[in-house]
């Protein structure tokens, strides 16, 4: 008799902008539980963290993000009006200078990132070529990061079509799937102010002023006697959140993962990348909340 084939564990890391630093904590806690995935895929920020993980760069990434300040985040914003508010060149230059790019097909652990073809709406699975370029395409949030041109296609954020890429991990041969959903608690909460936010108000004001200057517009302040309306950034990001949550729920209902890890970070906003420590710790706690299911998973895969 032949020995039964070892089941392959897949890890699908979802989109969620700054909430995505939670993926680092998720990975750390999974490894502490004795679980190292055989297949990794990600969408948007999930592609960034997942790519760093399989490339052996997670320690360096975590060290860097834990030191980020709001001023650092704003310094990466190279404004443009061509395809998005931010070109993304400064950010990618930083990664090229501090991290090692690799070809995806040469990584020891199978990896893929999800992007969206802007012209057709097709879901694009990036499974070869430069890891940096695949991640850059996957994180191209519409209206914010400029799109990426690849093989004749204009690519934007994969969260438009597959925010938590369970189907991709299955296609890559995963038998048991752990999905990290960063939007499980997001609806109805993004527009409420977070009293615990430590973001320097002066930095936010400076960023908005630079944005207005680059757009060539001057935004009048809201009247003091009228209702307070959300900012244009909050309207845009909350709208994207709504779309991605609805898509995620629909797709995972049709193809459910074995385990869903759901960090609770709805209070973090698009540019709260300086709150990495908070996100990472919540990622760890989210894994701990499903510890019983993970114990069963370990039993099945051994």
Phi and psi in degrees as a GROMACS rama.xvg file:
@    title "Ramachandran Plot"
@    xaxis  label "Phi"
@    yaxis  label "Psi"
@TYPE xy
-86.6215  147.188  UNK-2
-68.5172  143.408  UNK-3
-62.9897  143.902  UNK-4
-67.5975  135.938  UNK-5
-67.5423  130.833  UNK-6
-69.272  139.171  UNK-7
-94.105  128.901  UNK-8
-95.3107  129.248  UNK-9
-110.406  145.812  UNK-10
-121.915  118.622  UNK-11
-109.342  114  UNK-12
-101.438  122.131  UNK-13
-86.5644  171.171  UNK-14
-81.0887  162.624  UNK-15
161.516  23.3611  UNK-16
47.3892  -128.998  UNK-17
-63.0026  -22.9225  UNK-18
-64.2008  -16.8433  UNK-19
-67.6399  -16.639  UNK-20
-61.8231  -17.7029  UNK-21
-60.2467  -26.8188  UNK-22
-58.1988  -32.6165  UNK-23
-62.8291  -46.8775  UNK-24
-63.8488  -37.4227  UNK-25
-60.6044  -48.4637  UNK-26
-62.7913  -42.7744  UNK-27
-60.1875  -44.2651  UNK-28
-72.5671  -34.4065  UNK-29
-62.3883  -44.6599  UNK-30
-65.2513  -35.4366  UNK-31
-64.274  -27.5789  UNK-32
-87.1723  4.26699  UNK-33
84.6865  17.5194  UNK-34
-112.553  115.977  UNK-35
-121.619  116.931  UNK-36
-65.211  148.948  UNK-37
-89.7346  -19.0759  UNK-38
-139.4  135.186  UNK-39
-131.041  133.686  UNK-40
-142.211  159.543  UNK-41
-154.579  157.321  UNK-42
-119.23  131.364  UNK-43
57.9748  -123.051  UNK-44
-60.6774  -26.7299  UNK-45
-66.4837  -33.1053  UNK-46
-69.2914  -37.7829  UNK-47
-64.0859  -51.9782  UNK-48
-68.1483  -42.4891  UNK-49
-63.1509  -38.9715  UNK-50
-64.6474  -42.191  UNK-51
-61.9911  -38.1264  UNK-52
-63.3856  -53.7883  UNK-53
-70.6559  -21.1976  UNK-54
-86.8387  1.19437  UNK-55
76.1152  20.5623  UNK-56
-109.27  11.6148  UNK-57
-65.6204  -39.3732  UNK-58
-59.2746  -45.4482  UNK-59
-66.4275  -39.7898  UNK-60
-63.289  -46.6392  UNK-61
-61.9875  -42.6444  UNK-62
-58.6932  -40.7011  UNK-63
-69.6228  -48.7243  UNK-64
-67.6728  -27.9088  UNK-65
-69.2767  -17.6825  UNK-66
-98.399  -4.57891  UNK-67
-64.2399  139.986  UNK-68
-115.927  168.151  UNK-69
-61.0225  -36.7044  UNK-70
-64.1886  -35.7915  UNK-71
-62.7914  -44.4711  UNK-72
-59.7993  -46.6509  UNK-73
-65.4602  -33.1062  UNK-74
-63.7217  -23.6617  UNK-75
-80.944  -7.3507  UNK-76
-83.1946  93.6694  UNK-77
-93.5348  99.9839  UNK-78
-69.7521  149.512  UNK-79
-156.729  162.686  UNK-80
-113.812  12.4695  UNK-81
-100.843  90.2566  UNK-82
90.0675  -18.8489  UNK-83
-174.576  173.419  UNK-84
-75.9601  -26.4116  UNK-85
-127.103  131.576  UNK-86
-69.8914  -39.1717  UNK-87
88.7506  2.40748  UNK-88
-67.6414  -40.8551  UNK-89
-61.9918  -42.9048  UNK-90
-64.048  -46.1715  UNK-91
-67.3617  -34.804  UNK-92
-62.3432  -37.8178  UNK-93
-62.3851  -45.7816  UNK-94
-64.3368  -41.3777  UNK-95
-64.7159  -31.0625  UNK-96
-79.6028  -33.5615  UNK-97
-108.028  -13.7255  UNK-98
-128.314  160.592  UNK-99
-99.8487  122.965  UNK-100
-76.1206  149.599  UNK-101
-140.815  159.771  UNK-102
-82.5322  132.324  UNK-103
-58.1471  -40.9438  UNK-104
-70.2187  -10.5936  UNK-105
-100.85  -0.0582814  UNK-106
-70.6199  147.027  UNK-107
-66.8122  -34.1479  UNK-108
-105.836  127.273  UNK-109
-55.0225  133.484  UNK-110
-140.938  149.688  UNK-111
-153.287  150.789  UNK-112
-119.027  152.663  UNK-113
-105.671  133.014  UNK-114
-131.446  173.149  UNK-115
-124.095  130.74  UNK-116
-76.4442  116.242  UNK-117
-63.8315  -36.8651  UNK-118
-74.6109  -32.6915  UNK-119
-113.444  -16.2432  UNK-120
78.0155  8.52615  UNK-121
-70.6305  145.81  UNK-122
-82.8087  122.865  UNK-123
-110.51  124.66  UNK-124
-98.774  116.425  UNK-125
-95.558  104.884  UNK-126
-123.281  9.86288  UNK-127
-152.83  167.358  UNK-128
86.4169  -165.351  UNK-129
-62.1914  129.788  UNK-130
-64.3284  -42.7406  UNK-131
-58.6901  -45.8433  UNK-132
-66.503  -36.9274  UNK-133
-64.8804  -43.7672  UNK-134
-64.5915  -43.2738  UNK-135
-60.094  -39.838  UNK-136
-66.75  -41.3703  UNK-137
-67.4784  -27.6974  UNK-138
-94.9606  8.24268  UNK-139
-76.8582  75.6032  UNK-140
-58.9874  124.556  UNK-141
-56.8113  132.05  UNK-142
85.206  -15.8744  UNK-143
-110.516  -65.4738  UNK-144
-90.8888  137.74  UNK-145
-62.5408  144.767  UNK-146
-64.0928  171.44  UNK-147
-120.168  135.423  UNK-148
-94.2934  122.495  UNK-149
-143.565  123.066  UNK-150
49.7142  43.203  UNK-151
80.0095  0.914455  UNK-152
-108.887  144.018  UNK-153
-93.5821  113.502  UNK-154
-106.559  139.843  UNK-155
-130.508  -176.732  UNK-156
-48.1809  128.896  UNK-157
-68.3157  -14.1315  UNK-158
-64.5825  -14.4388  UNK-159
-67.2677  -26.4576  UNK-160
-122.258  -28.5563  UNK-161
-150.527  77.8855  UNK-162
-64.9973  -31.3377  UNK-163
-126.802  98.0927  UNK-164
-78.061  62.324  UNK-165
-63.0818  -44.5722  UNK-166
-61.2016  -36.3912  UNK-167
-66.3121  -44.351  UNK-168
-62.4391  -38.3626  UNK-169
-62.7435  -43.9606  UNK-170
-64.6071  -25.2176  UNK-171
-85.9665  3.64723  UNK-172
102.663  10.7702  UNK-173
-73.2458  130.996  UNK-174
-89.9291  -37.883  UNK-175
-121.943  130.843  UNK-176
-119.742  126.307  UNK-177
-105.087  121.196  UNK-178
-113.066  136.606  UNK-179
-107.667  111.422  UNK-180
-104.837  110.056  UNK-181
-87.6153  -0.934869  UNK-182
-113.649  12.9343  UNK-183
-63.7303  -26.8625  UNK-184
-119.02  17.1536  UNK-185
-81.339  -33.802  UNK-186
-63.9664  131.349  UNK-187
84.4  -1.07397  UNK-188
-116.836  -23.3299  UNK-189
-61.6202  -32.8764  UNK-190
-82.0901  -8.2148  UNK-191
-86.9487  133.487  UNK-192
-63.6737  146.098  UNK-193
-101.718  109.178  UNK-194
-65.7983  -17.7797  UNK-195
-89.1813  -2.47044  UNK-196
-62.6172  133.524  UNK-197
-105.753  8.69155  UNK-198
-63.8457  129.106  UNK-199
-63.613  123.636  UNK-200
-59.8205  -37.3552  UNK-201
-63.4143  -35.5976  UNK-202
-67.6238  -40.8731  UNK-203
-62.7194  -45.7055  UNK-204
-61.4209  -42.4296  UNK-205
-63.0962  -42.0662  UNK-206
-61.8656  -44.0222  UNK-207
-65.4609  -37.1681  UNK-208
-65.5172  -42.9341  UNK-209
-63.9097  -38.2358  UNK-210
-62.7744  -45.2778  UNK-211
-62.4699  -41.5705  UNK-212
-61.541  -41.845  UNK-213
-71.6102  -29.1271  UNK-214
-82.1819  -14.7501  UNK-215
72.5727  29.4255  UNK-216
-128.772  160.673  UNK-217
-125.634  119.487  UNK-218
-91.2776  123.698  UNK-219
-71.0772  140.19  UNK-220
-65.2735  154.086  UNK-221
-69.4373  144.744  UNK-222
-63.3757  140.661  UNK-223
-65.1386  -29.2826  UNK-224
-92.4986  3.38466  UNK-225
-102.442  170.899  UNK-226
-66.969  146.608  UNK-227
-79.0094  122.391  UNK-228
-100.377  152.156  UNK-229
-66.3345  154.404  UNK-230
-69.9383  163.762  UNK-231
-61.4204  -34.7414  UNK-232
-65.4872  -41.849  UNK-233
-67.1819  -38.5909  UNK-234
-62.4147  -45.5312  UNK-235
-64.4522  -50.7955  UNK-236
-68.7659  -37.1206  UNK-237
-66.8425  -36.8513  UNK-238
-63.7056  -42.3057  UNK-239
-64.1569  -40.2847  UNK-240
-57.9505  -46.7631  UNK-241
-57.8896  -48.3413  UNK-242
-59.1234  -46.7254  UNK-243
-69.2729  -37.4987  UNK-244
-62.6423  -44.6698  UNK-245
-63.5287  -42.2285  UNK-246
-65.52  -44.3058  UNK-247
-59.4629  -46.6988  UNK-248
-63.0524  -40.4302  UNK-249
-65.9491  -46.6365  UNK-250
-70.1486  -38.2785  UNK-251
-75.3622  -22.7313  UNK-252
-68.3915  -37.3395  UNK-253
-78.4532  -28.3282  UNK-254
-140.614  76.6573  UNK-255
-70.6958  140.028  UNK-256
-74.3569  166.249  UNK-257
-73.6798  -37.3644  UNK-258
-137.095  133.905  UNK-259
-110.952  122.809  UNK-260
-100.665  124.207  UNK-261
-128.023  85.261  UNK-262
-59.6232  144.339  UNK-263
-104.17  92.2036  UNK-264
-136.877  32.8109  UNK-265
-62.7557  -21.5357  UNK-266
-76.4716  -12.5544  UNK-267
-79.1782  140.296  UNK-268
-101.336  175.645  UNK-269
-51.5045  -45.3303  UNK-270
-99.3878  16.5645  UNK-271
-82.0416  40.2979  UNK-272
-68.09  -16.5851  UNK-273
-76.5516  -4.31175  UNK-274
-101.816  41.2404  UNK-275
-63.6004  -42.4096  UNK-276
-58.6601  -42.9966  UNK-277
-61.9692  -44.3477  UNK-278
-67.2047  -42.4184  UNK-279
-62.2017  -44.0787  UNK-280
-64.9841  -37.2622  UNK-281
-68.5105  -32.5529  UNK-282
-60.3235  -42.7733  UNK-283
-61.5858  -46.1016  UNK-284
-63.0386  -36.2859  UNK-285
-62.8972  -38.4124  UNK-286
-67.8123  -40.2072  UNK-287
-62.1439  -29.9843  UNK-288
-69.7303  -18.8885  UNK-289
-114.364  26.8713  UNK-290
-58.2361  -37.7783  UNK-291
-62.7938  -43.4662  UNK-292
-65.5177  -35.5467  UNK-293
-67.3023  -36.0222  UNK-294
-62.0908  -40.3612  UNK-295
-65.5756  -38.084  UNK-296
-63.1704  -43.7368  UNK-297
-59.7667  -39.0063  UNK-298
-64.1979  -39.1723  UNK-299
-71.0728  -33.4281  UNK-300
-93.4478  -11.9294  UNK-301
